[in-house]
Amino acid sequence: MPHTLAFSIGEPTGQSWTQIWELLLALLLCSLIGLERELKQKSAGLRTHTLVGVGAALFLLVSKYGFTDVLAQGQIVLDPSRVAAQIVSGVGFIGGGLIFVRRDVVRGLTTAAVVWMSVAVGCACAAGLPLLAVVVTAAHFLVVYGYPPLIRLATRTRPATSAVRVTYRDGEGVLRTVLELATRSGYSVEHAVTERQPLDREEEDEHGRTLVQARGLIDLRLRLVGPRNVNELLTALADQPGVVAVETGDVDDRTE
């Protein structure tokens, strides 16, 4: 007798309206999480989080219902939690691809953790735990939007660590000026690294002969501890003679 699909709520066939509702709930909740990442222009956004969450939900449904024909034979015993365990470990490959290190600054940890949470939300939906899935989704928004103001409030009086990069012309005594200016602005230099960038420039002498003078630019990377707002210091550094470029990166956000 041919097998027919049964779309009645509550029937444990694995292909009823119950499972479709669980997949749709996973789609909705993971889309909300992914939308938040998309608005913040993270490397993994709306599509990634939605696909990962719904895929995890489907894997869990396959684990729950996909082997009923084998189990019906009565000679094989399967552990349905094995697929769920493999989902948790398998998503680590995606999370690992979102984490990268640039100039001793680690980025992408928060986004990787959110992908992991999207998988958990999808699994909870597929496991028939919609309330827990909704609560965890709400907790995600509480953490990403509610915690930063609390952290800023709690650490307002604590000195911050800022990364500053200054590019200047060599041979003009700029390094001493930069360090003195940072010290006078209330910062202490925790770490400093310089790197030379050679630059050839052609000039003419008084007789019209071409001279090649090897001049160079110096990249100075500083890790400063002091006031959180470094804009005034950056403005003062940019106005110094011999300074070519100034940029900064917030070390406190290195795990985002």
N, C-alpha and C positions, 0 to 999 in steps of 0.2 A: 504494500500500500504506500503510495507516494507521501513523502513528508511535506507538510504544509506549515507555513509560518504562523505563529499564534501571536497576535498583537493585543493581548489582554493584560491589563495592569496586574502586576503581582505574580504572573505565571513564570516560574523559574526555567524558562527555556533558553535564556540568554539572548533572545531576539524579540523581546516584547517592548511595549511602550515604556516599561520601567527602565530598561537599559538605554533606550533612546533619550528619555528624560535625563538620565545620569550623564550621558555624553553632552547633551545640550547645556546642562548646568556647568559641566567642566569647560565647555566652550565659552560660556558667558563669564565665569569667574576668572579664567586665565586670560581672557581678552581684556578685562578690567586691569589686571596686573600688568599685562603687556602694554596697555595704553599709557600707563604711568611711566614705564621705562621709555616708551616712544617719545613722550612729551619732553623727557629729559635728554633725548637724543643719545641714548646709550647704544652700544654695539648690538645688543639683543633687544629688539623692540616688540611691537605688537604681534607680528607674524610668528616670530620665534617662540615667544611664550605661549601663544595660543596653540600652535602645532605641537609643542612639547607637552603641554597639559592634556590636550585631547588625545594625543598618542599614548600617553601614560594611562589615561582612563581606559582606552581600548585594550591595551595590553592586560590591564587588570581584569577586564571583563572576559577576555580570552582565557586568562588563568582560571577564572571562576567557572565558566561555562563551556569552554572550548574542548574539553576532554570528557564530556559526559558519555559519549558513545563508547569510549574506551573503558571508562569506569563501569559501564553497564554490564560488561562481560563478567565482572565479579572476581577476576583473577589479578587485576592490576590496582595498585594503590598509589595515588599521586598526591603530592603536597601542593595545594594551590597557591601557597605563599611563596613558592620558589620564583615565579615570574615577577611578583612584586619586589622581591629582594634584588633581582637582576635589574629592574628598572632603576632602583636607587643607585646601584653601582654604575650602571650604564650611563646615566645622565652626567656622571663625573667627567666623561670625555667632552661633553658639550661645555660644561662649566670650566674645565681646564683650558679650553680654547679661547675663553673670554678673558682670561687673566694674563696680563703681560707686564713686563718690567721695563721701564725706560728711565735711564739715568738714576738708578737706585730707587725709583718710585714705583710701587706696585699699584696697578689699576685694574679694575674689573671685578674685584672680589664681591662687592655688593650685588652687581648684576648677576654674577655666577650663583650667588646665594638665592637670588630671586628666581632664577630658572629652576633651581632645586626645589624651591617652595611651590612653584607652579606645578611641578611634577607631583608633589605631595597633595596639592589641591585636587588635581585630576584623579589621583588614586582614591582620595576620600570620596569624591563624587561617585566613582565607579563601584566603590565598596559599600554604597548605600548609607553613607554618612554625610548627607548634605549640610546638616547644621554645622558640623565641624569644618567643612569646607568653606562655608560662608564666614564663620568666625575667623578662620585663618586668613582669608582674603581681607577682612576688615582689619585684622592685626597688621597685615602688610602695609596698608595705608596709614595706620597709626604710627608705625615705625618710621616710614620714609618721610612723612610730613610732620608728625608730632615730635619726634625725637630731636631733629636738628635744632629747633628753637630752645629746647630744654638743655641741649649740650652747650649751645652758645651762652645761655644764661648761667649755667653752672661753671663755665670756664672763662667767663668774661674777664676776671681779674688774673687769670693764669697766663703767663707768657706763652706766646705761640711760636712755633717753628716755621719759618718761611724760607723757601728756596729762591734765590735771586741770581740771575745770570747777567753779567756786565761784559760787553765787548768794547775794548778800547784800543787805541793806537799805542804801540810799544815805544818806549824811549821818551815819554813825556811825563813821567812821574805820576801817572793816574792811579796806580795801585795804592800808593800811600794816601792819596786824597780820598779814595773810595772807602778805605778802612777807617780813616779818621771820621768821615761823614757818618758812617754807620754807627760808630761808637758814640758820637755826639747825639745821634737820634735815639739813643737808648737801647741799642742792640748789641748783643755780644756775638762774636763770630765763633760758631761751633765747629765749622769745617770750611776749608777754602781750597780750591783746586784751580790751577791755571793751565791753559793749553794754548800753544802758539799756532797761529794760522798764517803761513807765509804769504806775502803779497808782493809781486814785482810791480814797480811803477817806473815808467820812463820819464826822464827830465832832460832838459838841455842846459848846458853851461853857458857862460857869458860869450863864448865863441861859437855858439850854435851847434856844438857837438852833442850828440845824444848820449846820455848817461843812463845806466840802469841801476837804480838803487833798490836794494832788497829791503823793503820795509815789512812790517808784520802787524797783524792784529792779535790781540790776546783775549781769549775767552776766560773769564773769571767766574767760577761757580761758587756761590756762598750759601752756607746754611746758617741763618741768623735766628737768634732767640731773642724775642722782645715783644713790642706792641703788635697787635694783630693786624692793624691797618698799615700796610707798607707803601701805600700810594704816595704819601708825602716823601718818603725816602726815595722812591723810584723817580719822582719828579726832580728832586734835588740831584740825583745821580745823572739823570739825562742832561741836566744843564751844565755839567762839568766839562771843561775843555778836554778834548781828546776822547771822550766817550762816544762810541758809535751807536750802540744799541743797549737797551735795558729790557729785561723781561723777568717775569716771576711765575712760580707755580706754587700753589697752596699745598704744603706738605701734609697738613691735617686732613686733606681729602684724598690722600693717596690710595685709599682702599675702595673708592667708589667705582 
